[in-house]
Every structure is written in structure tokens, then in C-alpha cells.
């Protein structure tokens, strides 16, 4: 008893330094602690209860949208820190988006089209097209992070003004994704038109920024 008590008295003050030492030797889990959960869809529901099946599909597309937003948030973080965890996480998210795309394709195509009403058929088409569009967004995100990581590996990362423009572009992209998620959920046509107009403005502003960058580069830099 005396021995154990004595060891406790000695050990307790050392807990803090020991914990710090252990963290350096064996770092904790990634900062991306949120696990991506993919709900598997039952094709039988789509076949037997198409209306309910479409509601489940729409919810799955909303999740897919949110994953694309998380992807671009991580890309934006990578631009600030060049942390390899962000790069790995973007690839992981893209893999999951691809998985959902394949799942949704099989799920939706299992429906008996003849049993769908006109409005359900319109919703069916909207969901299917939305899934394909989000899958392409995931591809763009993966291409971007690969490009940025390659530039970082070559020790040829971007100048301050270039980084500023890229960050603004990513922030605009995330805002558009947010607005598009809202439009998809509500079906608000007026809001959809505003999103399209905003996208055109962002695109026009980006072109001007790119022209400015190229005007300030030497021939070798170009």
C-alpha cells in the first residue's frame, strides 16, 4: 500500500509531460474526425412505393451535395496550410461521392417508370440529373486538390496575389453550393435564377482576375 501510494505521488505530477511526449510519439487522429455515413437504399422501396422511394433519393442527393461542400472547404484549408490531411480527405470524399452516384443510378433505374405520375417523373429526372452534376463537382474538386498538391510538391506554390484570387474563387464556389442545396431542397425557381446570375458574375470576375495575373507574369512564368 505504501509502495503504491508513493508511486502515485511521484507519477501524478508527471502526467502532463508524459501526455505531451506521447502525443509527439503517437499523434492523435486526423482533424477530419467526422465519419462520412452512406445510407444504403433498398431498391424494393423504389419499385413498390415510388413516391417514398423518390423522397429517400432526394435526401441522399442532399447528403451528396453537403459532401461536395465539405470537399471545397477542405480544398480551401489546403490553400492556407498545405496540410496533407486535407488532401487525403478530399480524395476520400470524392470516393464516397462516386459510390453514392453508382448507388443512386442503380436505385433510380430500378423504378417502374410506368407507375410514376407526371410530377414524379419530373422529380425522378431532376434527382438523376442532380446526382450526375454533383459527381462532376466531385471530379473537379479532386482535380483541383491534385493540381495544388503537385504544385506544393514541386516547391512551386502560388504567389500571394494568386492565392488571394484562388481563395476568393473557392469561397464563391462554396457560397454557390450552399445556395444550390437550398434551391434543390425548396424547388424555388426565383432563387434558382438568382443562383445562375450570381454564378455568371463570379465567372466574369474570375476571368478579369486571371487576365490581371497573366498580365503581370513574365514569358517564362506563363
C-alpha positions in Angstrom: 0.0 0.0 0.0 2.8 2.4 0.9 4.7 1.5 -2.3 1.6 2.1 -4.5 0.8 5.4 -2.7 4.4 6.5 -3.2 4.4 5.7 -6.9 1.1 7.6 -7.3 2.6 10.7 -5.6 5.6 10.5 -7.9 3.6 9.8 -11.1 0.7 12.3 -10.8 2.9 15.4 -11.3 4.5 13.8 -14.4 1.1 13.1 -16.1 1.2 16.4 -18.1 4.8 16.0 -19.5 4.2 12.3 -20.3 0.9 13.1 -22.2 2.8 15.7 -24.3 5.6 13.2 -25.0 3.0 10.5 -26.1 1.3 13.0 -28.4 4.6 13.7 -30.2 5.5 10.0 -30.4 2.0 8.8 -31.5 -0.1 11.8 -32.8 -3.9 11.6 -32.3 -6.5 11.1 -35.0 -6.9 13.4 -38.0 -8.6 16.7 -37.6 -11.2 15.3 -40.0 -13.0 13.3 -37.3 -16.4 13.3 -38.9 -17.2 10.0 -40.5 -19.0 10.0 -43.8 -22.1 7.8 -43.5 -23.7 6.5 -46.6 -27.2 5.2 -46.2 -27.8 2.2 -48.5 -31.0 2.4 -50.4 -33.4 -0.5 -50.8 -34.4 -0.9 -54.5 -37.6 -2.7 -53.4 -38.9 0.6 -51.9 -38.4 2.3 -55.3 -40.2 -0.5 -57.1 -43.2 -0.8 -54.8 -43.5 2.7 -53.3 -42.1 5.1 -55.9 -43.2 8.2 -54.1 -41.5 7.3 -50.9 -38.5 6.0 -52.9 -38.1 9.4 -54.5 -38.2 11.1 -51.1 -35.3 8.9 -49.9 -33.4 9.5 -53.1 -33.8 13.3 -52.7 -32.5 13.0 -49.1 -29.5 11.1 -50.4 -28.7 13.7 -53.0 -28.9 16.4 -50.3 -26.2 14.4 -48.4 -24.2 14.2 -51.6 -24.4 18.0 -52.0 -23.2 18.5 -48.5 -20.2 16.2 -49.1 -19.3 18.4 -52.1 -19.4 21.4 -49.8 -17.1 19.7 -47.3 -14.8 18.9 -50.1 -14.4 22.5 -51.2 -14.0 23.6 -47.6 -11.1 21.2 -47.2 -9.5 22.4 -50.5 -9.8 26.0 -49.2 -8.0 24.8 -46.0 -5.3 23.2 -48.1 -4.6 26.5 -49.8 -4.0 28.1 -46.4 -1.9 25.4 -44.8 -0.8 22.8 -47.5 -1.7 20.1 -44.9 -1.6 16.6 -46.4 -4.6 15.6 -44.2 -6.8 18.0 -46.2 -5.6 16.5 -49.5 -6.3 12.9 -48.3 -9.7 13.9 -47.0 -10.7 15.4 -50.4 -9.8 12.2 -52.1 -11.8 10.2 -49.5 -14.9 12.4 -50.0 -14.6 12.1 -53.8 -14.5 8.3 -53.5 -17.7 8.4 -51.4 -19.4 10.8 -53.8 -18.7 8.3 -56.6 -20.1 5.5 -54.5 -23.3 7.4 -53.9 -23.5 8.2 -57.6 -23.3 4.5 -58.6 -25.8 3.6 -55.8 -28.3 6.2 -56.9 -28.0 5.2 -60.5 -28.9 1.6 -59.7 -31.6 2.6 -57.3 -33.4 5.1 -59.6 -33.2 2.9 -62.7 -34.8 0.0 -60.7 -38.1 2.0 -60.6 -41.0 1.0 -62.8 -41.3 4.2 -64.9 -44.9 3.3 -65.9 -46.0 3.6 -62.3 -44.7 7.1 -61.9 -47.1 10.1 -62.2 -46.1 13.1 -64.4 -44.9 15.1 -61.4 -43.0 12.1 -60.0 -41.3 11.6 -63.4 -40.2 15.2 -63.3 -38.8 14.7 -59.8 -37.1 11.4 -60.9 -35.3 13.3 -63.8 -34.3 16.2 -61.5 -32.8 13.8 -59.0 -30.9 11.8 -61.6 -29.5 14.9 -63.3 -28.6 16.4 -59.9 -26.7 13.2 -58.9 -24.6 13.4 -62.1 -23.9 17.1 -61.7 -22.7 16.6 -58.1 -20.5 13.7 -59.3 -18.8 16.1 -61.7 -18.4 18.7 -58.9 -16.5 15.9 -57.0 -14.3 15.3 -60.0 -13.5 19.0 -60.3 -12.6 19.1 -56.6 -10.3 16.1 -56.9 -8.6 17.6 -59.9 -8.0 20.9 -58.0 -6.5 19.3 -54.9 -4.2 17.1 -57.2 -3.1 20.3 -59.0 -2.4 22.2 -55.8 -0.6 19.2 -54.2 1.6 18.8 -57.2 2.5 22.5 -57.2 3.3 22.1 -53.5 5.5 19.0 -54.0 7.4 20.9 -56.7 8.0 23.7 -54.3 6.3 26.0 -56.8 3.3 27.1 -54.8 1.4 30.2 -55.6 2.3 33.8 -55.1 0.3 35.8 -52.5 -1.9 37.6 -55.1 -2.7 34.3 -56.9 -3.6 32.6 -53.5 -5.8 35.5 -52.7 -7.7 35.1 -56.0 -7.9 31.3 -55.6 -9.3 31.7 -52.0 -11.9 34.1 -53.2 -12.9 31.7 -56.0 -13.3 28.8 -53.5 -15.3 30.9 -51.2 -17.6 31.9 -54.1 -17.9 28.2 -55.0 -18.9 27.2 -51.5 -21.5 30.0 -51.4 -22.9 28.8 -54.7 -23.0 25.2 -53.4 -24.9 26.4 -50.3 -27.4 28.3 -52.4 -27.8 25.4 -54.8 -28.5 23.0 -51.9 -31.3 25.4 -50.8 -32.7 25.5 -54.3 -32.7 21.8 -54.7 -34.5 21.3 -51.3 -37.1 24.0 -51.9 -37.6 23.9 -55.7 -37.7 27.8 -55.6 -37.3 28.8 -59.3 -36.7 32.5 -58.5 -33.9 31.6 -56.2 -32.5 29.3 -58.9 -32.4 32.1 -61.4 -30.5 34.3 -58.8 -28.0 31.5 -58.3 -27.4 31.3 -62.1 -27.0 35.1 -62.3 -24.6 35.0 -59.4 -22.6 32.2 -61.0 -22.2 34.3 -64.2 -21.0 37.2 -62.2 -18.4 35.1 -60.4 -17.3 33.7 -63.7 -16.9 37.1 -65.2 -15.0 38.4 -62.2 -12.7 35.4 -62.2 -11.8 35.9 -65.9 -10.8 39.5 -65.0 -8.6 38.3 -62.2 -6.9 35.7 -64.4 -6.2 38.4 -67.0 -4.6 40.5 -64.3 -2.4 37.7 -63.2 -1.2 36.8 -66.7 -0.5 40.5 -67.4 1.9 40.5 -64.5 3.7 37.3 -65.4 6.9 37.1 -67.4 7.1 34.9 -70.6 8.9 32.1 -68.7 6.3 32.2 -65.9 3.5 31.8 -68.4 
